[in-house]
Amino acid sequence: SPWNPSFQAMESEISAAFDSGEPEDILSRAFKLTVTREDICTLQPLGWLNDKIMNFYMSLLVERSKKEGYPAVYAFNTFFYSKLSSASHKGVKKWTKGVDIFEHDVILVPIHLRIHWTLLVVDLREKTIKYFDSLGQKGDHICKTFLKYLEEESKEKRNIELTASEWTLHSLGTEEIPQQNNGSDCGVFVCKFADFISRDKPIIFTPEHMPYFRRKMVWEIIHQQLL
């Protein structure tokens, strides 16, 4: 409630993150990432989220997934998919050095399509690859590219052949997931799709939640903890 003193303290802290100090001030540092005030300011209304914010938030989701009761989550960096699509498996083979992605339940792949963020979600428990786009575009080719990556990764790392025919690939339609109603919220949609999926929760938010989500993410990134 707005009358709650801790709520007011959070609000003033969020406003201060936007309004006081220099663009290069460091507001959060974790996961080998440094987030400056300039990065945080992309979370202002209608700002375009940058790679730093996306990667930091995905890292927070992975961190939370280590707690009991959550599916085990692995998140790729925002630069992964463009490298995979240009250089195939051999170009990204080192990205999973020392990691067996197949030991996880859910793999999150945030994707940057020049000026638009989307999300690919692999559920290893159900053998599904789903594509989430808040502008409703289809990503069937992206799902196929990633399935091929999984096949090669499985062969190389575990010496196990994946059976492609056992997998379901699906681009979610506009009637299945909420859609953005402006040209700037795609990054927030991706973060919240990932948030709900990494808790095994149905996606029930709407575009009206975006201003609230943006402010909440400022607090979460600064404090390195999800509310």
HELIX and SHEET records of a PDB file:
HELIX    1   1 PRO A    5  ASP A   19  1                                  15    
HELIX    2   2 ARG A   37  ILE A   40  1                                   4    
HELIX    3   3 CYS A   41  LEU A   43  5                                   3    
HELIX    4   4 ASP A   51  ARG A   64  1                                  14    
HELIX    5   5 PHE A   80  VAL A   92  1                                  13    
HELIX    6   6 LYS A   93  THR A   96  5                                   4    
HELIX    7   7 ILE A  101  GLU A  103  5                                   3    
HELIX    8   8 ASP A  140  ARG A  158  1                                  19    
HELIX    9   9 ALA A  164  GLU A  166  5                                   3    
HELIX   10  10 CYS A  186  ILE A  197  1                                  12    
HELIX   11  11 PRO A  207  HIS A  209  5                                   3    
HELIX   12  12 MET A  210  HIS A  223  1                                  14    
SHEET    1   A 2 ILE A  26  ALA A  30  0                                        
SHEET    2   A 2 LEU A  33  THR A  36 -1                                        
SHEET    1   B 5 VAL A  73  ALA A  75  0                                        
SHEET    2   B 5 VAL A 106  LEU A 113  1                                        
SHEET    3   B 5 HIS A 116  ASP A 123 -1                                        
SHEET    4   B 5 THR A 128  PHE A 132 -1                                        
SHEET    5   B 5 THR A 168  SER A 171  1                                        
END                                                                             
